[in-house]
Amino acid sequence: MRSRYMRKGNESVTVAVSSFTREDAFFLSCMRSLGIGVAPYLRCRSFPQDGFPLKLFSTLAETPENRIVAAVPCTTVWTVDDVHDDDVEGLMPPLQSCQEACSSPHVSKHFDLLYLSLYFAIQACRTTSTSSWSHWQRQLSPPATFKSDVEDAAATFLQILSENSIVPPMELMLNMCRYTQTHSCRLTKDRMKLNLKEGPVLAVMPLVDLMISQNVAEGNVALRRCDARQLRSLMRSNPLKCAKQHLSVCDDDAAYWLLETVVAVKEYIPLNL
């Protein structure tokens, strides 16, 4: 283990530098494929829990408050309204067909979850620039022993859809259902804020999903929105990896979600909203 200095704005902090692991490289490849910017001192680590790895974020340095640890483009936050067939080259069944496949009550109550899971499963069947992200999703999915009524609903949903549409394999669909069920959150109706308990809009927010904890009384990071112009300015004192390529091609008013520390956070302490 060695140390080096990193500069954050007008402050210098000492960072413990360990070897860059395969897990670090894979994490960055996933974030880069989605245009998500991450602080160079942010790390994602796996811990075993209930038979599958739980991933948590922490920093390699003691991080002052009001520091940006990640920037997530709104184009990579998925809701039913934000799924576009162009993303999967015409393979996504029409929205109306999906709604009709959810006509029975035990299926219809899970429509948003099933629709997003179907989209993720179709993406995972393709070789694209986001294939590393699909692999990341499968890693985060609970094992098949994780049972719920969503799986029965998914089987019915996919069976009805298969009569008129090309559908992904059932096992992959169930895998993505487990992922979406355990890694989704709730947004306000205008999709501008988190509302974890009563929000009407189901959403999957990459990276943010791993910082949402129901067991933390008060989080050490907060979520806020900004536009690309503001982010470019903020990055002068808050450097982010993997963000430049996406920023270089988006308009100034393109929206981002920022994850920002609200208190000073010691190194290796999990980041939680």
C-alpha positions in Angstrom: 0.0 0.0 0.0 1.3 3.4 -0.9 0.0 7.0 -0.6 -0.2 9.9 -3.0 -1.8 13.3 -2.9 -5.0 14.3 -4.8 -6.3 17.8 -5.2 -10.0 18.6 -4.6 -10.6 22.2 -5.4 -8.4 24.1 -3.1 -7.8 21.1 -0.8 -5.3 18.3 -1.0 -6.0 14.9 0.5 -3.9 11.9 1.0 -5.2 8.8 -0.8 -4.2 5.3 -0.1 -3.5 3.7 -3.4 -3.9 0.0 -3.6 -3.6 -2.1 -6.8 -6.3 -1.5 -9.4 -8.4 -4.6 -9.4 -10.4 -6.4 -12.1 -13.5 -5.4 -10.2 -12.4 -1.7 -10.5 -11.8 -2.1 -14.2 -15.1 -3.8 -14.8 -17.0 -1.2 -12.8 -15.4 1.6 -14.8 -16.2 -0.1 -18.1 -19.9 -0.3 -17.1 -20.0 3.3 -16.1 -18.2 4.5 -19.2 -20.7 2.6 -21.5 -23.5 4.6 -19.9 -21.7 8.0 -19.7 -21.8 8.0 -15.9 -19.0 10.1 -14.4 -17.4 8.8 -11.2 -14.9 10.4 -8.8 -11.4 8.8 -9.2 -11.4 7.9 -5.6 -14.8 6.1 -5.7 -14.6 2.3 -5.4 -17.2 -0.4 -5.6 -16.6 -3.6 -3.5 -18.5 -6.8 -3.2 -19.5 -8.4 0.1 -21.3 -11.8 0.5 -24.8 -11.6 1.8 -27.5 -14.2 1.6 -25.6 -16.2 -0.9 -24.8 -13.5 -3.5 -22.5 -10.5 -3.6 -23.8 -7.2 -2.2 -22.0 -4.3 -3.8 -21.3 -1.1 -1.8 -19.6 2.2 -2.7 -17.0 3.9 -0.6 -14.1 6.3 -1.2 -10.3 5.8 -1.0 -9.9 9.1 0.7 -11.6 11.1 3.5 -14.0 13.2 1.4 -15.2 16.7 2.5 -18.9 17.6 2.3 -20.3 19.1 -0.9 -18.1 16.9 -3.1 -19.5 15.2 -6.2 -18.8 11.5 -6.3 -20.9 10.7 -9.4 -22.9 12.2 -12.2 -25.6 10.1 -13.9 -27.1 11.3 -17.2 -30.9 11.4 -17.1 -30.8 9.4 -20.4 -29.6 6.4 -18.4 -32.3 6.6 -15.8 -35.1 4.2 -17.0 -38.8 4.5 -16.4 -41.6 3.2 -18.6 -41.8 6.5 -20.4 -38.1 6.6 -21.0 -37.8 3.2 -22.7 -37.4 3.7 -26.5 -37.6 1.0 -29.1 -34.8 2.6 -31.0 -32.5 1.5 -28.2 -33.1 -2.1 -29.1 -33.5 -1.8 -32.9 -37.2 -2.6 -33.1 -37.1 -5.6 -30.9 -39.2 -4.2 -28.0 -42.9 -5.2 -28.4 -45.3 -2.2 -28.7 -46.3 -0.7 -25.4 -50.0 -1.5 -26.1 -49.1 -5.2 -26.6 -47.3 -5.2 -23.3 -50.2 -3.6 -21.6 -52.6 -6.2 -23.1 -50.4 -9.0 -21.8 -50.8 -7.6 -18.3 -54.6 -7.7 -18.4 -55.0 -10.1 -15.4 -54.9 -8.4 -12.0 -52.0 -10.4 -10.6 -49.9 -9.3 -13.6 -51.1 -5.7 -14.1 -50.0 -4.6 -10.7 -46.4 -5.4 -11.7 -46.6 -3.8 -15.2 -43.9 -1.1 -14.7 -41.5 -3.7 -13.3 -42.2 -6.2 -16.0 -41.9 -3.7 -18.8 -38.5 -2.5 -17.6 -37.3 -6.0 -17.0 -38.3 -7.0 -20.6 -36.3 -4.1 -22.0 -33.3 -5.0 -19.9 -33.6 -8.7 -21.0 -33.8 -7.7 -24.7 -30.7 -5.5 -24.2 -28.9 -8.4 -22.7 -29.5 -10.6 -25.7 -27.7 -8.1 -28.0 -24.0 -7.4 -28.4 -23.9 -3.6 -28.0 -21.8 -0.9 -26.4 -23.8 -1.4 -23.2 -23.2 -5.2 -23.0 -21.0 -4.7 -20.0 -23.9 -3.0 -18.3 -26.2 -6.0 -18.9 -23.5 -8.2 -17.4 -23.4 -5.9 -14.4 -27.1 -6.2 -14.0 -26.9 -10.0 -14.0 -24.2 -9.8 -11.3 -26.5 -7.7 -9.1 -29.5 -10.0 -9.5 -30.4 -12.1 -6.5 -30.1 -15.9 -7.0 -33.1 -17.9 -8.3 -33.9 -18.9 -4.7 -35.2 -15.3 -4.3 -38.9 -16.0 -4.9 -41.8 -13.6 -5.2 -45.2 -13.3 -6.9 -43.4 -11.2 -9.6 -41.9 -14.4 -11.1 -45.4 -15.9 -11.6 -46.5 -12.6 -13.2 -43.4 -12.6 -15.4 -44.1 -16.1 -16.7 -47.7 -15.2 -17.6 -46.6 -11.9 -19.2 -43.9 -13.5 -21.4 -46.1 -16.4 -22.4 -48.8 -14.1 -23.7 -46.3 -11.8 -25.5 -44.6 -14.7 -27.2 -47.8 -15.4 -29.2 -47.1 -12.3 -31.4 -43.6 -11.0 -30.5 -40.0 -12.2 -30.2 -39.2 -12.5 -26.5 -36.1 -13.2 -24.5 -35.5 -16.5 -22.8 -37.6 -17.0 -19.6 -34.6 -17.5 -17.4 -33.1 -14.2 -18.5 -36.4 -12.4 -18.1 -36.7 -13.8 -14.5 -33.1 -12.7 -13.8 -33.9 -9.2 -14.9 -37.1 -9.2 -12.9 -35.2 -10.0 -9.8 -32.7 -7.3 -10.6 -35.4 -4.6 -11.2 -37.3 -5.6 -8.1 -34.3 -5.2 -5.9 -32.6 -2.3 -7.6 -35.4 0.1 -8.5 -36.5 3.2 -6.7 -39.4 5.6 -6.8 -39.6 9.1 -8.2 -42.1 11.9 -8.0 -44.6 12.3 -10.8 -42.4 14.9 -12.6 -39.4 12.6 -12.1 -37.4 15.4 -10.6 -36.9 14.0 -7.1 -36.6 10.7 -5.2 -39.7 9.7 -3.2 -38.7 6.2 -2.0 -41.9 5.3 -0.1 -44.8 6.8 -2.1 -43.3 7.9 -5.5 -45.7 7.0 -8.4 -42.9 6.4 -10.9 -40.8 3.3 -10.8 -37.2 3.9 -12.0 -33.9 2.2 -12.3 -31.0 4.6 -11.7 -27.6 3.0 -12.3 -25.1 3.4 -9.5 -27.7 5.3 -7.4 -29.5 2.0 -6.8 -26.5 0.7 -4.8 -26.6 3.7 -2.4 -30.2 3.5 -1.5 -30.5 2.0 2.0 -33.7 1.5 4.1 -31.5 0.8 7.2 -29.7 4.2 7.4 -31.4 6.9 9.5 -29.5 9.7 7.7 -27.5 9.4 4.5 -24.0 10.8 3.8 -24.8 11.6 0.2 -27.7 13.4 -1.5 -29.1 13.5 -5.0 -29.7 16.7 -7.0 -30.1 17.6 -10.6 -28.1 19.9 -12.8 -27.5 20.5 -16.5 -24.5 19.7 -18.6 -23.3 23.3 -18.6 -23.3 23.3 -14.8 -21.6 19.9 -14.6 -18.7 21.0 -16.9 -18.1 23.9 -14.6 -18.3 21.7 -11.4 -15.8 19.3 -12.9 -13.1 21.9 -12.8 -12.9 21.3 -9.0 -14.6 17.9 -9.0 -12.9 15.7 -11.6 -14.9 12.7 -12.8 -13.8 9.7 -14.8 -15.9 8.3 -17.7 -17.9 11.5 -18.1 -16.1 13.5 -20.8 -17.2 11.5 -23.9 -20.9 11.8 -23.0 -20.5 15.5 -22.1 -18.8 16.2 -25.4 -21.8 15.2 -27.5 -24.7 16.4 -25.3 -26.4 19.8 -25.3 -25.8 22.3 -22.5 -29.3 21.8 -21.1 -28.9 17.9 -21.0 -30.0 16.9 -17.5 -27.9 15.0 -14.9 -28.4 13.6 -11.5 -25.5 14.4 -9.1 -24.5 12.4 -6.1 -22.9 14.7 -3.6 -21.6 14.3 -0.1 -23.6 16.1 2.6 -21.1 15.5 5.4 -17.4 14.6 5.5 -17.1 10.9 4.8 -14.2 8.8 6.0 -12.4 6.4 3.7 -14.0 3.0 3.2 -17.3 4.1 4.9 -20.2 3.0 2.7 -22.0 5.8 0.8 -25.8 5.9 1.5 -28.6 8.1 0.4 
